[in-house]
């Protein structure tokens, strides 16, 4: 449920118990979620080729073509043979 700024202000200004709820004795607005209500998904891990590491635009193009843009974030892990800190 997405609320506009105006709706959030109205909820904050209301003093009724309908707009507030309690978690562990703390009263919080209903539009805030308790941390237990969030669902965390695993982040896709990508191991690019040497060519893609040399030219990151190729990697971005491949990730976009394969639909990774819908994830919002990906973890790029270089191959152990390429990583020499």
KOLVOFI-866921 format. One record per atom (N, C-alpha, C): residue in one letter; atom name; x negated, y, z negated. Coordinates in steps of 0.1 Angstrom, whole numbers. Example, Ala and Ser with C-alpha at 12.3 -4.5 7.8 and 13.67 -1.06 7.14 Angstrom:
2
+--------+-------+-------+-------+-------+
! residu ! atome !     x !     y !     z !
+--------+-------+-------+-------+-------+
!      A !     N !  -132 !   -57 !   -78 !
!      A !    CA !  -123 !   -45 !   -78 !
!      A !     C !  -132 !   -33 !   -78 !
!      S !     N !  -128 !   -22 !   -71 !
!      S !    CA !  -137 !   -11 !   -71 !
!      S !     C !  -129 !     0 !   -79 !
+--------+-------+-------+-------+-------+
***
This chain:
85
+--------+-------+-------+-------+-------+
! residu ! atome !     x !     y !     z !
+--------+-------+-------+-------+-------+
!      X !     N !    -8 !   -12 !     0 !
!      X !    CA !     0 !     0 !     0 !
!      X !     C !    -9 !    12 !     0 !
!      X !     N !    -9 !    20 !    11 !
!      X !    CA !   -16 !    32 !    12 !
!      X !     C !    -8 !    44 !     8 !
!      X !     N !   -13 !    52 !    -1 !
!      X !    CA !    -6 !    64 !    -6 !
!      X !     C !   -12 !    76 !     0 !
!      X !     N !    -4 !    86 !     3 !
!      X !    CA !    -9 !    99 !     7 !
!      X !     C !   -14 !   107 !    -6 !
!      X !     N !   -22 !   117 !    -4 !
!      X !    CA !   -27 !   125 !   -15 !
!      X !     C !   -15 !   131 !   -23 !
!      X !     N !    -4 !   135 !   -16 !
!      X !    CA !     7 !   141 !   -22 !
!      X !     C !    14 !   131 !   -32 !
!      X !     N !    15 !   118 !   -27 !
!      X !    CA !    21 !   108 !   -35 !
!      X !     C !    12 !   105 !   -47 !
!      X !     N !    -1 !   105 !   -45 !
!      X !    CA !   -10 !   102 !   -56 !
!      X !     C !    -8 !   113 !   -67 !
!      X !     N !    -7 !   125 !   -63 !
!      X !    CA !    -6 !   137 !   -72 !
!      X !     C !     7 !   135 !   -80 !
!      X !     N !    18 !   131 !   -73 !
!      X !    CA !    31 !   130 !   -79 !
!      X !     C !    30 !   118 !   -89 !
!      X !     N !    23 !   108 !   -86 !
!      X !    CA !    22 !    97 !   -96 !
!      X !     C !    14 !   101 !  -108 !
!      X !     N !     4 !   109 !  -106 !
!      X !    CA !    -5 !   113 !  -117 !
!      X !     C !     3 !   123 !  -126 !
!      X !     N !    12 !   131 !  -120 !
!      X !    CA !    19 !   141 !  -128 !
!      X !     C !    31 !   134 !  -136 !
!      X !     N !    36 !   123 !  -132 !
!      X !    CA !    47 !   116 !  -139 !
!      X !     C !    42 !   110 !  -152 !
!      X !     N !    50 !   112 !  -162 !
!      X !    CA !    46 !   107 !  -175 !
!      X !     C !    54 !    94 !  -178 !
!      X !     N !    62 !    89 !  -169 !
!      X !    CA !    70 !    77 !  -172 !
!      X !     C !    61 !    65 !  -171 !
!      X !     N !    66 !    54 !  -178 !
!      X !    CA !    59 !    42 !  -178 !
!      X !     C !    59 !    35 !  -165 !
!      X !     N !    68 !    39 !  -156 !
!      X !    CA !    69 !    33 !  -142 !
!      X !     C !    57 !    35 !  -134 !
!      X !     N !    50 !    46 !  -136 !
!      X !    CA !    38 !    50 !  -128 !
!      X !     C !    25 !    45 !  -134 !
!      X !     N !    26 !    39 !  -146 !
!      X !    CA !    14 !    35 !  -153 !
!      X !     C !    15 !    20 !  -157 !
!      X !     N !     3 !    14 !  -159 !
!      X !    CA !     3 !     0 !  -164 !
!      X !     C !    -9 !    -1 !  -173 !
!      X !     N !    -9 !   -11 !  -181 !
!      X !    CA !   -20 !   -13 !  -191 !
!      X !     C !   -28 !   -26 !  -187 !
!      X !     N !   -41 !   -24 !  -188 !
!      X !    CA !   -51 !   -35 !  -187 !
!      X !     C !   -60 !   -35 !  -199 !
!      X !     N !   -60 !   -45 !  -207 !
!      X !    CA !   -69 !   -46 !  -218 !
!      X !     C !   -67 !   -33 !  -227 !
!      X !     N !   -55 !   -29 !  -229 !
!      X !    CA !   -52 !   -18 !  -238 !
!      X !     C !   -55 !    -4 !  -232 !
!      X !     N !   -59 !    -4 !  -220 !
!      X !    CA !   -62 !     9 !  -213 !
!      X !     C !   -51 !    12 !  -203 !
!      X !     N !   -45 !    24 !  -204 !
!      X !    CA !   -34 !    28 !  -194 !
!      X !     C !   -40 !    34 !  -182 !
!      X !     N !   -37 !    28 !  -170 !
!      X !    CA !   -42 !    33 !  -158 !
!      X !     C !   -30 !    34 !  -148 !
!      X !     N !   -32 !    43 !  -138 !
!      X !    CA !   -21 !    45 !  -128 !
!      X !     C !   -18 !    32 !  -120 !
!      X !     N !    -6 !    30 !  -116 !
!      X !    CA !    -3 !    18 !  -109 !
!      X !     C !   -10 !    17 !   -95 !
!      X !     N !   -13 !    28 !   -89 !
!      X !    CA !   -19 !    28 !   -76 !
!      X !     C !   -33 !    23 !   -76 !
!      X !     N !   -40 !    22 !   -88 !
!      X !    CA !   -53 !    17 !   -89 !
!      X !     C !   -52 !     2 !   -91 !
!      X !     N !   -60 !    -6 !   -85 !
!      X !    CA !   -60 !   -21 !   -87 !
!      X !     C !   -70 !   -25 !   -98 !
!      X !     N !   -66 !   -36 !  -104 !
!      X !    CA !   -75 !   -42 !  -114 !
!      X !     C !   -85 !   -49 !  -106 !
!      X !     N !   -98 !   -50 !  -111 !
!      X !    CA !  -108 !   -57 !  -103 !
!      X !     C !  -105 !   -71 !  -100 !
!      X !     N !   -97 !   -78 !  -108 !
!      X !    CA !   -94 !   -92 !  -105 !
!      X !     C !   -85 !   -93 !   -93 !
!      X !     N !   -79 !   -82 !   -88 !
!      X !    CA !   -69 !   -83 !   -77 !
!      X !     C !   -76 !   -82 !   -63 !
!      X !     N !   -89 !   -78 !   -63 !
!      X !    CA !   -97 !   -77 !   -51 !
!      X !     C !  -101 !   -91 !   -46 !
!      X !     N !  -101 !   -93 !   -33 !
!      X !    CA !  -106 !  -105 !   -27 !
!      X !     C !  -118 !  -102 !   -19 !
!      X !     N !  -129 !  -108 !   -23 !
!      X !    CA !  -142 !  -106 !   -16 !
!      X !     C !  -145 !  -118 !    -7 !
!      X !     N !  -148 !  -115 !     6 !
!      X !    CA !  -151 !  -125 !    15 !
!      X !     C !  -167 !  -125 !    17 !
!      X !     N !  -172 !  -136 !    22 !
!      X !    CA !  -186 !  -137 !    25 !
!      X !     C !  -190 !  -128 !    36 !
!      X !     N !  -202 !  -122 !    36 !
!      X !    CA !  -207 !  -114 !    46 !
!      X !     C !  -214 !  -123 !    57 !
!      X !     N !  -211 !  -122 !    70 !
!      X !    CA !  -218 !  -130 !    80 !
!      X !     C !  -233 !  -127 !    80 !
!      X !     N !  -241 !  -137 !    81 !
!      X !    CA !  -255 !  -136 !    81 !
!      X !     C !  -260 !  -139 !    96 !
!      X !     N !  -267 !  -129 !   101 !
!      X !    CA !  -271 !  -130 !   115 !
!      X !     C !  -287 !  -132 !   115 !
!      X !     N !  -291 !  -141 !   123 !
!      X !    CA !  -306 !  -143 !   125 !
!      X !     C !  -309 !  -139 !   140 !
!      X !     N !  -314 !  -127 !   142 !
!      X !    CA !  -316 !  -123 !   156 !
!      X !     C !  -329 !  -129 !   162 !
!      X !     N !  -329 !  -129 !   175 !
!      X !    CA !  -341 !  -134 !   182 !
!      X !     C !  -352 !  -124 !   182 !
!      X !     N !  -364 !  -128 !   186 !
!      X !    CA !  -375 !  -119 !   187 !
!      X !     C !  -372 !  -107 !   196 !
!      X !     N !  -365 !  -110 !   207 !
!      X !    CA !  -362 !   -99 !   217 !
!      X !     C !  -352 !   -89 !   211 !
!      X !     N !  -342 !   -94 !   203 !
!      X !    CA !  -333 !   -86 !   197 !
!      X !     C !  -339 !   -77 !   185 !
!      X !     N !  -349 !   -83 !   179 !
!      X !    CA !  -356 !   -75 !   168 !
!      X !     C !  -364 !   -64 !   175 !
!      X !     N !  -370 !   -67 !   186 !
!      X !    CA !  -378 !   -56 !   193 !
!      X !     C !  -369 !   -45 !   199 !
!      X !     N !  -357 !   -49 !   203 !
!      X !    CA !  -347 !   -39 !   209 !
!      X !     C !  -334 !   -41 !   201 !
!      X !     N !  -332 !   -33 !   190 !
!      X !    CA !  -320 !   -35 !   182 !
!      X !     C !  -307 !   -32 !   190 !
!      X !     N !  -308 !   -24 !   201 !
!      X !    CA !  -296 !   -22 !   208 !
!      X !     C !  -290 !   -34 !   215 !
!      X !     N !  -299 !   -44 !   218 !
!      X !    CA !  -294 !   -57 !   223 !
!      X !     C !  -286 !   -64 !   212 !
!      X !     N !  -292 !   -63 !   200 !
!      X !    CA !  -285 !   -70 !   189 !
!      X !     C !  -271 !   -64 !   186 !
!      X !     N !  -271 !   -51 !   186 !
!      X !    CA !  -258 !   -44 !   183 !
!      X !     C !  -248 !   -48 !   194 !
!      X !     N !  -252 !   -48 !   207 !
!      X !    CA !  -244 !   -51 !   218 !
!      X !     C !  -238 !   -66 !   216 !
!      X !     N !  -247 !   -75 !   212 !
!      X !    CA !  -243 !   -89 !   211 !
!      X !     C !  -233 !   -90 !   199 !
!      X !     N !  -236 !   -84 !   188 !
!      X !    CA !  -227 !   -84 !   176 !
!      X !     C !  -213 !   -79 !   180 !
!      X !     N !  -213 !   -68 !   187 !
!      X !    CA !  -200 !   -62 !   191 !
!      X !     C !  -193 !   -71 !   201 !
!      X !     N !  -200 !   -77 !   210 !
!      X !    CA !  -193 !   -87 !   220 !
!      X !     C !  -188 !   -99 !   213 !
!      X !     N !  -194 !  -104 !   202 !
!      X !    CA !  -190 !  -116 !   195 !
!      X !     C !  -180 !  -113 !   184 !
!      X !     N !  -176 !  -100 !   183 !
!      X !    CA !  -165 !   -96 !   174 !
!      X !     C !  -169 !   -94 !   159 !
!      X !     N !  -182 !   -92 !   157 !
!      X !    CA !  -186 !   -89 !   143 !
!      X !     C !  -182 !   -75 !   139 !
!      X !     N !  -178 !   -66 !   147 !
!      X !    CA !  -174 !   -53 !   143 !
!      X !     C !  -162 !   -53 !   134 !
!      X !     N !  -154 !   -64 !   135 !
!      X !    CA !  -142 !   -64 !   126 !
!      X !     C !  -145 !   -67 !   112 !
!      X !     N !  -158 !   -72 !   109 !
!      X !    CA !  -162 !   -74 !    95 !
!      X !     C !  -166 !   -62 !    88 !
!      X !     N !  -170 !   -52 !    95 !
!      X !    CA !  -174 !   -39 !    89 !
!      X !     C !  -189 !   -40 !    84 !
!      X !     N !  -194 !   -51 !    80 !
!      X !    CA !  -208 !   -52 !    76 !
!      X !     C !  -213 !   -66 !    79 !
!      X !     N !  -225 !   -67 !    83 !
!      X !    CA !  -232 !   -80 !    85 !
!      X !     C !  -246 !   -79 !    79 !
!      X !     N !  -251 !   -91 !    75 !
!      X !    CA !  -264 !   -91 !    70 !
!      X !     C !  -274 !   -96 !    81 !
!      X !     N !  -284 !   -89 !    84 !
!      X !    CA !  -293 !   -92 !    94 !
!      X !     C !  -306 !   -97 !    87 !
!      X !     N !  -309 !  -110 !    89 !
!      X !    CA !  -320 !  -116 !    83 !
!      X !     C !  -330 !  -121 !    94 !
!      X !     N !  -342 !  -115 !    94 !
!      X !    CA !  -351 !  -120 !   104 !
!      X !     C !  -356 !  -134 !   102 !
!      X !     N !  -360 !  -141 !   113 !
!      X !    CA !  -365 !  -154 !   112 !
!      X !     C !  -378 !  -154 !   104 !
!      X !     N !  -380 !  -165 !    96 !
!      X !    CA !  -392 !  -165 !    88 !
!      X !     C !  -405 !  -164 !    96 !
!      X !     N !  -405 !  -169 !   108 !
!      X !    CA !  -417 !  -167 !   117 !
!      X !     C !  -420 !  -153 !   121 !
!      X !     N !  -409 !  -144 !   121 !
!      X !    CA !  -411 !  -130 !   125 !
!      X !     C !  -414 !  -121 !   113 !
!      X !     N !  -411 !  -126 !   101 !
!      X !    CA !  -412 !  -117 !    89 !
!      X !     C !  -426 !  -119 !    83 !
!      X !     N !  -433 !  -108 !    83 !
!      X !    CA !  -447 !  -109 !    77 !
!      X !     C !  -449 !   -96 !    69 !
!      X !     N !  -444 !   -96 !    56 !
!      X !    CA !  -445 !   -83 !    48 !
!      X !     C !  -459 !   -80 !    45 !
+--------+-------+-------+-------+-------+
***
